[in-house]
Amino acid sequence: MVAKKCHGTQLQEPETGIIQRCQAGDKEAFGMIVTRYAGAARGAAYLLLGRYEDALDASQEAFVHAWRNIRRFNPEAPFYPWYSRILRNVCISRLRRRPKLASVELAEASSPAHPDPDPVLLAQRNERRDRIWRAIMQLPLHHREIIVMQHFQQRR
């Protein structure tokens, strides 16, 4: 469910209703969908593309494609699996246009800071995270997609 603000209160509106409003041309309703899924979309695109700016561009491009084709979407189905196929296609298209897959921008892959009083533990955790990101980005695209779907999008 997506929360919708109405005069300071929270009303719960099922995704089906929001999608139906989108199909009727309601851009504000689509904004609710974008807000709900933007983080997951950027994360998935980042894992496929390896660069934060590319992930932002790809997820926005995919949302534009989704908006243009929303009338063809079945509002009874969950939105994100449909959208993630669009996003995947956008990412693959961008990868094909690249001369070579770039390395991970590890500074942008950092997780939110945790209050950790021990700098040694913090450094070890950051080093481990960086090794994991490097390893993921060295995998072939189809293996990265499996990791994205399984661990970051909870799809099986």
C-alpha positions in Angstrom: 0.0 0.0 0.0 1.1 3.5 -0.7 0.3 6.3 1.8 -1.4 9.4 0.4 -1.5 12.6 2.4 -4.8 14.3 2.6 -5.2 17.3 4.9 -2.4 16.1 7.2 -3.8 12.6 7.6 -2.5 9.4 6.0 -4.9 7.5 3.8 -4.0 4.1 2.5 -4.5 3.7 -1.2 -3.9 0.3 -2.8 -1.4 0.2 -5.7 -4.2 -0.9 -8.0 -6.1 2.3 -7.5 -3.0 4.4 -8.0 -2.2 2.6 -11.2 -5.8 3.1 -12.4 -5.4 6.8 -11.7 -2.1 6.8 -13.7 -3.9 5.1 -16.6 -6.4 7.9 -16.5 -3.6 10.4 -17.0 -3.0 11.4 -13.4 0.7 12.5 -13.2 0.5 13.0 -9.5 -0.5 9.4 -9.0 2.5 8.3 -11.1 4.7 10.5 -8.9 3.5 8.4 -6.0 4.7 5.3 -7.9 8.0 6.9 -8.7 8.5 7.9 -5.1 7.7 4.4 -3.9 10.1 2.6 -6.3 12.8 5.1 -7.1 15.3 3.8 -4.5 14.9 0.2 -5.5 15.2 1.2 -9.2 18.4 3.2 -8.6 19.9 0.4 -6.6 19.1 -2.2 -9.3 20.4 0.0 -12.1 23.6 0.8 -10.1 24.3 -2.9 -9.7 23.9 -3.5 -13.5 25.6 -0.4 -14.7 28.2 0.3 -12.0 28.0 4.0 -12.0 25.7 6.1 -9.9 25.0 8.8 -12.5 24.2 6.2 -15.1 21.9 4.5 -12.6 20.0 7.7 -12.0 19.6 8.4 -15.7 18.6 4.8 -16.5 16.0 4.6 -13.7 14.5 8.0 -14.9 14.5 6.8 -18.5 12.7 3.6 -17.4 10.1 5.6 -15.5 9.5 7.7 -18.6 9.0 4.5 -20.7 6.6 3.1 -18.0 4.6 6.3 -18.0 4.3 6.3 -21.8 3.1 2.6 -21.7 1.1 2.6 -18.4 -2.2 2.2 -20.3 -1.0 -1.3 -21.5 -0.2 -2.4 -17.9 -2.6 -4.6 -16.0 -3.5 -2.7 -12.9 -4.2 -5.9 -11.0 -0.6 -7.0 -11.4 2.2 -5.6 -9.2 3.9 -2.7 -10.8 7.5 -3.2 -9.9 8.1 -6.5 -11.7 6.8 -4.9 -14.9 8.8 -1.8 -14.3 12.0 -3.8 -13.5 11.8 -5.5 -17.0 11.7 -2.0 -18.5 14.6 -0.9 -16.3 16.6 -4.0 -17.3 16.1 -3.3 -21.0 17.2 0.3 -20.5 20.3 -0.8 -18.6 21.3 -3.4 -21.2 20.8 -0.9 -24.0 23.1 1.5 -22.1 25.7 -1.3 -21.6 25.7 -2.2 -25.2 26.5 1.4 -26.1 29.5 1.5 -23.8 32.8 0.7 -25.2 33.8 -1.2 -22.0 32.2 -1.8 -18.6 33.6 0.7 -16.1 34.8 -0.2 -12.7 32.7 0.4 -9.6 32.8 3.9 -8.1 33.3 2.6 -4.6 32.9 5.9 -2.9 29.3 6.1 -4.2 28.7 2.5 -3.2 29.1 3.3 0.5 26.3 2.5 2.9 24.9 5.0 5.3 27.3 5.8 8.2 26.7 3.9 11.4 27.9 5.3 14.7 30.8 3.0 15.3 33.2 4.0 18.0 36.0 1.7 16.8 37.7 3.1 13.6 39.4 -0.3 13.1 36.0 -2.1 12.9 34.7 0.7 10.6 37.7 0.3 8.3 37.3 -3.5 8.2 33.6 -3.2 7.4 34.3 -0.7 4.6 37.0 -2.8 3.1 34.8 -5.9 3.1 32.0 -3.9 1.5 34.3 -2.6 -1.2 35.6 -6.1 -2.0 32.0 -7.4 -2.3 31.1 -4.5 -4.7 34.3 -5.1 -6.8 33.5 -8.8 -7.0 29.8 -8.2 -8.0 30.9 -5.8 -10.7 33.4 -8.3 -12.2 30.6 -10.8 -12.8 29.0 -11.1 -16.2 25.8 -9.2 -16.6 23.5 -12.2 -16.4 25.0 -13.2 -13.0 24.7 -9.6 -11.7 21.1 -9.6 -12.7 20.5 -12.8 -10.6 22.1 -11.1 -7.6 20.0 -8.0 -8.2 16.7 -9.9 -8.5 17.4 -12.3 -5.6 19.0 -10.1 -3.0 17.9 -6.6 -3.8 14.5 -7.0 -5.3 13.4 -10.1 -3.4 12.4 -11.8 -6.7 12.9 -15.5 -7.2 
